[in-house]
Amino acid sequence: LGSPAGAAEGLFRRLLAKWTAKKPGYLEDCFSLLYAVYAEILRARSAAYLPSDKRRQLEKSVRYLEGHYADESLTIGAAAAAAGLSESHFRRLYRAAYGVPPLRSISLLRLERAKELICYSDLTFTEIARRAGFSDVYYFSRMFKREVGCTPSEYKSAHADARGT
């Protein structure tokens, strides 16, 4: 499954298993897997069009974003600087490579971290929001509902079996 097509196929297999099992929270899991499939398709499509020197520069910024997404003070300018790019050039390059703006990717990384913390910790939603990089728990809750399709509380209830409760 090393190829992009193989990665998408693996995600589709997981999607089918979730859909068939229909355990609590399966709809959210299915949507999450569909987004992952879409991301793989975008990554595969854009990979052929990005020159290798630009890809290397962008990879430095992507690693920076992945390592600092939970930092509330993270800026796109800092990610661009990590690769020696101007902010505007980084934004264009990132969107061309991944099909989404870098801020959207940061938000999605933060939400994925929040989902993990909701499922596998006993932290309050305020602490989960803070650890995932959101400075405001109300903004976190609104974004979570918009992107995941349910509130953090509903997500926690639906995924209580993941924690063994």
MARBA-3410 file (N, C-alpha, C, O; in Angstrom, 1 decimal):
165
0.8,-1.2,0.0,0.0,0.0,0.0,0.9,1.3,0.0,0.4,2.3,0.5 ~ 2.1,1.2,-0.5,2.9,2.3,-0.5,2.6,3.4,-1.5,3.0,4.6,-1.3 ~ 1.8,3.1,-2.6,1.4,4.1,-3.6,0.2,4.9,-3.1,-0.5,4.4,-2.2 ~ 0.0,6.0,-3.7,-1.2,6.8,-3.3,-2.5,6.0,-3.5,-3.4,6.1,-2.7 ~ -2.5,5.3,-4.6,-3.7,4.5,-4.9,-3.9,3.4,-3.8,-5.0,3.1,-3.4
-2.8,2.8,-3.4,-2.9,1.8,-2.4,-3.3,2.4,-1.0,-4.0,1.7,-0.3 ~ -2.8,3.6,-0.8,-3.2,4.2,0.5,-4.7,4.5,0.5,-5.4,4.3,1.5 ~ -5.2,5.0,-0.7,-6.6,5.3,-0.8,-7.4,4.0,-0.7,-8.5,4.0,0.0 ~ -6.9,3.0,-1.3,-7.6,1.7,-1.2,-7.7,1.2,0.3,-8.8,0.7,0.7 ~ -6.6,1.3,1.0,-6.6,0.9,2.4,-7.6,1.8,3.2,-8.3,1.2,4.1
-7.7,3.0,2.9,-8.7,3.9,3.6,-10.1,3.5,3.3,-11.0,3.5,4.1 ~ -10.3,3.1,2.0,-11.7,2.7,1.6,-12.0,1.4,2.3,-13.2,1.2,2.7 ~ -11.1,0.5,2.5,-11.4,-0.8,3.2,-11.8,-0.5,4.6,-12.7,-1.1,5.2 ~ -11.0,0.5,5.3,-11.4,0.8,6.7,-12.8,1.5,6.7,-13.5,1.2,7.6 ~ -13.0,2.3,5.7,-14.3,3.0,5.6,-15.5,1.9,5.5,-16.5,2.0,6.2
-15.3,0.9,4.6,-16.3,-0.1,4.5,-16.5,-0.9,5.8,-17.6,-1.2,6.1 ~ -15.4,-1.2,6.5,-15.5,-1.9,7.7,-16.3,-1.1,8.8,-17.1,-1.6,9.5 ~ -16.0,0.2,8.9,-16.7,1.1,9.8,-18.2,1.2,9.4,-19.1,1.1,10.3 ~ -18.5,1.3,8.1,-19.8,1.5,7.7,-20.6,0.2,7.9,-21.8,0.2,8.3 ~ -20.0,-1.0,7.7,-20.7,-2.2,7.9,-20.9,-2.5,9.3,-22.0,-3.0,9.7
-20.0,-2.2,10.2,-20.1,-2.5,11.6,-21.2,-1.6,12.3,-21.8,-2.1,13.2 ~ -21.3,-0.4,11.8,-22.3,0.6,12.4,-22.2,0.7,13.9,-23.3,0.7,14.5 ~ -21.0,0.7,14.5,-20.9,1.0,15.9,-21.1,2.4,16.2,-21.1,3.3,15.3 ~ -21.4,2.8,17.5,-21.6,4.2,17.8,-20.4,5.0,17.3,-19.2,4.7,17.4 ~ -20.8,6.2,16.7,-19.8,7.1,16.2,-19.3,6.7,14.8,-18.4,7.4,14.2
-20.0,5.7,14.1,-19.5,5.3,12.8,-19.6,6.4,11.7,-18.8,6.4,10.8 ~ -20.7,7.2,11.8,-20.8,8.2,10.8,-19.7,9.2,10.8,-19.1,9.6,9.8 ~ -19.3,9.7,12.0,-18.1,10.6,12.2,-16.9,9.9,11.6,-16.1,10.6,11.0 ~ -16.7,8.7,12.0,-15.5,7.9,11.5,-15.5,7.8,10.0,-14.4,8.0,9.4 ~ -16.6,7.6,9.4,-16.7,7.4,8.0,-16.4,8.8,7.3,-15.7,8.8,6.3
-17.0,9.9,7.8,-16.6,11.2,7.3,-15.2,11.4,7.4,-14.5,12.0,6.4 ~ -14.6,11.1,8.5,-13.1,11.3,8.7,-12.3,10.6,7.7,-11.4,11.1,7.1 ~ -12.7,9.3,7.4,-12.0,8.5,6.4,-12.2,9.0,5.0,-11.3,9.0,4.2 ~ -13.4,9.5,4.7,-13.6,10.1,3.4,-12.7,11.3,3.2,-12.2,11.5,2.1 ~ -12.6,12.2,4.2,-11.7,13.3,4.1,-10.2,12.8,3.9,-9.5,13.4,3.1
-9.9,11.7,4.6,-8.5,11.2,4.4,-8.3,10.7,3.0,-7.2,10.9,2.4 ~ -9.3,10.1,2.4,-9.2,9.6,1.0,-9.1,10.8,0.1,-8.3,10.8,-0.8 ~ -9.9,11.8,0.3,-9.8,13.0,-0.5,-8.4,13.6,-0.4,-7.9,14.1,-1.4 ~ -7.9,13.7,0.8,-6.5,14.2,1.0,-5.5,13.4,0.2,-4.6,14.0,-0.4 ~ -5.6,12.1,0.2,-4.7,11.2,-0.6,-4.8,11.5,-2.1,-3.8,11.5,-2.8
-6.1,11.7,-2.5,-6.3,12.0,-4.0,-5.6,13.3,-4.3,-4.9,13.4,-5.3 ~ -5.8,14.3,-3.5,-5.2,15.6,-3.7,-3.7,15.5,-3.7,-3.0,16.1,-4.6 ~ -3.1,14.8,-2.8,-1.7,14.6,-2.6,-1.1,13.9,-3.9,-0.1,14.3,-4.4 ~ -1.8,12.9,-4.3,-1.4,12.1,-5.5,-1.4,13.0,-6.8,-0.5,12.9,-7.6 ~ -2.5,13.7,-6.9,-2.7,14.6,-8.1,-1.6,15.7,-8.1,-1.1,16.0,-9.2
-1.3,16.3,-7.0,-0.4,17.4,-7.0,1.1,17.0,-7.0,1.9,17.7,-7.4 ~ 1.3,15.8,-6.6,2.7,15.3,-6.5,3.5,15.4,-7.8,4.6,15.7,-7.8 ~ 2.8,15.1,-8.9,3.4,15.1,-10.2,3.8,16.5,-10.7,4.6,16.6,-11.6 ~ 3.1,17.5,-10.2,3.3,18.8,-10.7,4.2,19.7,-9.9,4.5,20.9,-10.3 ~ 4.7,19.3,-8.8,5.5,20.1,-7.9,7.0,19.7,-8.2,7.4,18.6,-7.9
7.8,20.7,-8.7,9.2,20.4,-8.9,9.9,19.9,-7.6,9.5,20.4,-6.5 ~ 10.9,19.1,-7.7,11.5,18.5,-6.5,12.1,19.5,-5.5,12.1,19.3,-4.3 ~ 12.7,20.6,-6.1,13.3,21.6,-5.2,12.2,22.3,-4.4,12.4,22.6,-3.2 ~ 11.1,22.6,-5.0,9.9,23.2,-4.3,9.3,22.2,-3.3,8.9,22.6,-2.3 ~ 9.3,20.9,-3.7,8.7,19.9,-2.8,9.6,19.8,-1.5,9.0,19.7,-0.4
10.9,19.9,-1.7,11.8,19.8,-0.5,11.6,21.0,0.4,11.5,20.9,1.6 ~ 11.5,22.2,-0.3,11.2,23.4,0.5,9.9,23.3,1.3,9.8,23.6,2.5 ~ 8.9,22.9,0.6,7.6,22.7,1.2,7.6,21.7,2.3,6.9,21.9,3.4 ~ 8.3,20.6,2.2,8.4,19.6,3.2,8.9,20.1,4.5,8.5,19.7,5.6 ~ 9.9,21.0,4.4,10.4,21.7,5.7,9.3,22.4,6.4,9.2,22.3,7.6
8.5,23.1,5.6,7.4,23.9,6.2,6.3,22.9,6.8,5.8,23.2,7.9 ~ 6.0,21.9,6.1,5.0,20.9,6.5,5.5,20.3,7.8,4.7,20.1,8.7 ~ 6.7,19.9,7.9,7.3,19.3,9.1,7.2,20.3,10.3,6.8,20.0,11.4 ~ 7.4,21.6,10.0,7.3,22.6,11.0,5.8,22.7,11.5,5.6,22.8,12.7 ~ 4.9,22.7,10.5,3.5,22.8,10.9,3.1,21.6,11.7,2.4,21.8,12.7
3.5,20.4,11.3,3.1,19.2,12.1,3.7,19.2,13.5,3.1,18.6,14.4 ~ 4.9,19.8,13.6,5.5,19.9,14.9,5.0,21.0,15.8,5.2,20.9,17.1 ~ 4.4,22.0,15.3,4.0,23.2,16.0,2.5,23.5,16.0,2.1,24.6,16.5 ~ 1.7,22.6,15.4,0.3,23.0,15.2,-0.5,23.3,16.5,-1.4,24.0,16.5 ~ -0.1,22.7,17.6,-0.7,22.9,18.9,-0.3,24.2,19.6,-0.9,24.6,20.6
0.7,24.9,19.0,1.1,26.1,19.5,0.2,27.2,19.1,0.0,27.5,17.9 ~ -0.5,27.8,20.1,-1.5,28.8,19.8,-0.9,30.0,19.0,-1.7,30.7,18.3 ~ 0.3,30.3,19.2,1.0,31.4,18.5,1.6,31.1,17.1,2.3,31.9,16.6 ~ 1.3,29.9,16.6,1.8,29.5,15.3,1.3,30.4,14.3,0.1,30.8,14.2 ~ 2.2,30.8,13.4,1.8,31.7,12.3,2.3,31.1,11.0,3.2,30.2,10.9
1.6,31.4,9.9,2.0,30.9,8.6,3.3,31.5,8.2,4.1,30.8,7.5 ~ 3.6,32.7,8.7,4.9,33.3,8.4,6.1,32.5,9.0,7.1,32.4,8.4 ~ 5.9,32.0,10.2,6.9,31.1,10.8,7.1,29.8,10.0,8.2,29.4,9.9 ~ 6.0,29.2,9.5,6.1,28.0,8.7,6.9,28.3,7.4,7.7,27.5,7.0 ~ 6.5,29.4,6.8,7.2,29.8,5.6,8.7,30.1,5.8,9.5,29.6,5.0
9.0,30.8,6.9,10.4,31.1,7.2,11.2,29.8,7.5,12.4,29.7,7.2 ~ 10.6,28.7,8.0,11.2,27.5,8.3,11.8,26.9,7.0,12.8,26.1,7.0 ~ 11.2,27.2,5.9,11.7,26.8,4.6,12.4,27.8,3.7,12.8,27.6,2.6 ~ 12.5,29.0,4.3,13.1,30.1,3.6,12.3,30.7,2.5,12.8,31.1,1.5 ~ 10.9,30.6,2.7,10.0,31.1,1.7,9.3,32.4,2.2,9.2,32.5,3.4
8.9,33.2,1.3,8.0,34.3,1.7,6.7,33.7,2.1,6.3,32.7,1.6 ~ 5.9,34.4,2.9,4.6,33.9,3.3,3.7,33.8,2.1,3.0,32.8,2.0 ~ 3.6,34.7,1.2,2.7,34.6,0.1,3.1,33.5,-0.8,2.2,32.8,-1.3 ~ 4.4,33.3,-1.1,4.9,32.2,-1.9,4.5,30.9,-1.2,4.1,29.9,-1.9 ~ 4.8,30.8,0.1,4.4,29.5,0.8,2.9,29.2,0.7,2.6,28.1,0.4
2.1,30.2,0.8,0.6,30.0,0.7,0.3,29.5,-0.6,-0.5,28.5,-0.8 ~ 0.8,30.1,-1.7,0.5,29.6,-3.1,1.0,28.2,-3.3,0.3,27.3,-3.8 ~ 2.3,27.9,-2.9,2.9,26.6,-3.1,2.1,25.6,-2.3,1.9,24.5,-2.8 ~ 1.7,25.9,-1.1,1.0,24.9,-0.2,-0.3,24.6,-0.8,-0.7,23.4,-0.9 ~ -1.1,25.6,-1.3,-2.4,25.4,-1.9,-2.3,24.6,-3.2,-3.1,23.7,-3.4
-1.2,24.8,-3.9,-1.0,24.1,-5.2,-0.7,22.6,-4.9,-1.1,21.7,-5.6 ~ 0.0,22.4,-3.8,0.5,21.0,-3.5,-0.6,20.2,-2.8,-0.8,19.0,-3.1 ~ -1.4,20.8,-1.9,-2.4,20.1,-1.1,-3.8,20.4,-1.4,-4.7,19.8,-0.8 ~ -4.1,21.4,-2.2,-5.5,21.8,-2.5,-6.2,22.5,-1.5,-7.4,22.8,-1.7 ~ -5.6,22.8,-0.4,-6.2,23.6,0.7,-5.2,24.6,1.2,-4.0,24.4,1.1
-5.7,25.7,1.8,-4.8,26.7,2.4,-4.1,26.1,3.7,-4.7,25.2,4.3 ~ -2.9,26.6,4.0,-2.2,26.0,5.2,-3.0,26.2,6.5,-3.0,25.3,7.4 ~ -3.8,27.3,6.6,-4.6,27.5,7.8,-5.6,26.4,8.0,-5.9,25.9,9.1 ~ -6.2,26.0,6.9,-7.2,24.9,7.0,-6.5,23.6,7.4,-7.1,22.8,8.2 ~ -5.3,23.3,6.9,-4.6,22.1,7.4,-4.3,22.2,8.9,-4.4,21.2,9.6
-3.9,23.4,9.3,-3.6,23.5,10.8,-4.8,23.2,11.6,-4.8,22.5,12.6 ~ -6.0,23.7,11.1,-7.2,23.5,11.9,-7.6,22.0,11.9,-8.0,21.5,12.9 ~ -7.4,21.4,10.8,-7.7,19.9,10.7,-6.7,19.1,11.6,-7.2,18.1,12.2 ~ -5.5,19.5,11.6,-4.5,18.8,12.5,-4.9,19.0,14.0,-4.9,18.0,14.7 ~ -5.3,20.2,14.3,-5.8,20.5,15.7,-7.0,19.7,16.0,-7.1,19.2,17.1
-8.0,19.6,15.1,-9.2,18.8,15.4,-8.9,17.3,15.5,-9.5,16.7,16.4 ~ -8.0,16.8,14.7,-7.6,15.4,14.9,-7.0,15.1,16.2,-7.3,14.1,16.9 ~ -6.1,16.1,16.7,-5.5,15.9,18.0,-6.6,16.0,19.1,-6.6,15.2,20.1 ~ -7.6,16.9,18.9,-8.7,17.0,19.9,-9.5,15.8,19.9,-9.9,15.3,21.0 ~ -9.7,15.2,18.8,-10.5,13.9,18.8,-9.8,12.8,19.5,-10.4,12.0,20.3
-8.5,12.7,19.4,-7.7,11.7,20.1,-7.8,12.0,21.6,-8.0,11.1,22.4 ~ -7.6,13.3,22.0,-7.7,13.6,23.4,-9.1,13.3,24.0,-9.2,12.9,25.2 ~ -10.1,13.6,23.2,-11.5,13.3,23.7,-11.7,11.8,24.0,-12.3,11.4,25.0 ~ -11.2,11.0,23.0,-11.4,9.6,23.2,-10.5,8.9,24.2,-10.9,8.0,24.9 ~ -9.3,9.4,24.4,-8.3,8.7,25.2,-7.8,9.4,26.4,-6.7,9.1,26.9
-8.5,10.5,26.9,-8.1,11.2,28.1,-9.3,11.6,28.9,-10.4,11.5,28.4 ~ -9.0,12.0,30.1,-10.1,12.5,31.0,-10.0,14.0,31.1,-10.5,14.5,32.1 ~ -9.4,14.6,30.2,-9.2,16.1,30.3,-10.6,16.8,30.0,-11.4,16.3,29.4 ~ -10.7,18.0,30.6,-11.8,18.8,30.3,-11.8,19.3,28.9,-10.7,19.3,28.3 ~ -12.9,19.8,28.3,-12.9,20.3,27.0,-12.0,21.5,26.9,-11.4,21.8,25.8
-12.0,22.3,27.9,-11.1,23.5,27.9,-9.7,23.1,27.8,-8.9,23.7,27.0 ~ -9.3,22.1,28.5,-7.9,21.6,28.5,-7.6,21.0,27.1,-6.5,21.1,26.6 ~ -8.5,20.2,26.6,-8.4,19.6,25.3,-8.2,20.7,24.2,-7.3,20.6,23.4 ~ -9.0,21.7,24.3,-8.9,22.8,23.3,-7.5,23.4,23.4,-6.9,23.7,22.4 ~ -7.1,23.7,24.6,-5.8,24.3,24.8,-4.7,23.4,24.3,-3.8,23.9,23.6
-4.7,22.2,24.6,-3.6,21.2,24.2,-3.6,21.0,22.7,-2.6,20.7,22.1 ~ -4.8,21.2,22.0,-4.9,21.0,20.6,-4.5,22.3,19.8,-4.4,22.3,18.6 ~ -4.3,23.4,20.6,-3.9,24.6,19.9,-5.0,25.7,19.8,-4.8,26.7,19.1 ~ -6.2,25.5,20.4,-7.2,26.4,20.3,-7.2,27.3,21.6,-7.2,26.8,22.7 ~ -7.2,28.6,21.4,-7.1,29.5,22.6,-8.5,29.7,23.2,-8.5,30.2,24.4
-9.5,29.4,22.5,-10.9,29.7,23.0,-11.7,28.4,22.9,-11.9,27.9,21.8 ~ -12.2,27.9,24.0,-13.0,26.7,24.0,-14.3,26.8,23.2,-14.8,25.8,22.6 ~ -14.9,28.0,23.2,-16.1,28.2,22.4,-15.8,28.2,20.9,-16.6,27.6,20.2 ~ -14.8,28.8,20.5,-14.4,28.7,19.1,-14.1,27.2,18.7,-14.5,26.7,17.7 ~ -13.4,26.5,19.6,-13.1,25.1,19.4,-14.4,24.3,19.2,-14.5,23.5,18.3
-15.3,24.5,20.1,-16.6,23.8,20.0,-17.3,24.1,18.7,-17.9,23.1,18.1 ~ -17.4,25.3,18.3,-18.1,25.7,17.1,-17.4,25.0,15.9,-18.0,24.5,15.0 ~ -16.0,25.1,15.8,-15.3,24.5,14.7,-15.5,23.0,14.7,-15.6,22.4,13.7 ~ -15.4,22.4,15.9,-15.6,20.9,16.0,-16.9,20.5,15.4,-17.0,19.6,14.6 ~ -18.0,21.2,15.8,-19.3,20.9,15.4,-19.4,21.1,13.8,-20.0,20.2,13.1
-18.8,22.1,13.3,-18.8,22.4,11.9,-18.1,21.3,11.1,-18.6,20.9,10.1 ~ -16.9,21.0,11.6,-16.1,20.0,10.8,-16.4,18.6,11.0,-16.3,17.8,10.1 ~ -16.7,18.2,12.3,-16.9,16.8,12.6,-18.4,16.4,12.5,-18.7,15.3,12.3 ~ -19.3,17.4,12.7,-20.7,17.1,12.5,-21.4,16.9,13.9,-22.6,16.6,13.9 ~ -20.7,17.0,15.0,-21.3,16.8,16.3,-20.5,17.7,17.3,-19.4,18.1,17.0
-21.0,17.9,18.5,-20.3,18.6,19.5,-19.2,17.7,20.1,-19.3,16.5,20.0 ~ -18.2,18.3,20.8,-17.3,17.5,21.5,-17.9,16.5,22.5,-17.5,15.4,22.6 ~ -19.0,17.0,23.2,-19.7,16.1,24.1,-20.3,14.9,23.4,-20.2,13.8,23.9 ~ -21.0,15.2,22.3,-21.6,14.1,21.5,-20.5,13.1,21.0,-20.8,11.9,21.0 ~ -19.4,13.7,20.6,-18.3,12.8,20.1,-17.8,11.9,21.2,-17.6,10.7,21.0
-17.6,12.5,22.4,-17.1,11.7,23.5,-18.1,10.6,23.9,-17.7,9.5,24.1 ~ -19.4,10.9,23.9,-20.4,9.9,24.2,-20.4,8.8,23.1,-20.5,7.6,23.4 ~ -20.3,9.2,21.9,-20.3,8.2,20.8,-19.1,7.3,20.7,-19.1,6.2,20.2 ~ -18.0,7.8,21.3,-16.7,7.1,21.3,-16.3,6.5,22.6,-15.1,6.2,22.8 ~ -17.2,6.5,23.5,-16.9,6.0,24.9,-16.4,4.5,24.8,-15.6,4.2,25.7
-16.8,3.7,23.8,-16.3,2.4,23.7,-14.9,2.3,23.4,-14.2,1.3,23.6 ~ -14.3,3.3,22.8,-12.9,3.4,22.4,-12.0,3.4,23.7,-10.9,2.9,23.6 ~ -12.6,3.9,24.7,-11.8,4.1,26.0,-12.1,2.9,26.9,-11.4,2.7,27.9 ~ -13.0,2.0,26.5,-13.3,0.8,27.3,-14.3,1.2,28.4,-14.4,0.4,29.4 ~ -15.1,2.2,28.2,-16.1,2.6,29.2,-17.5,2.2,28.8,-18.4,2.4,29.5
END
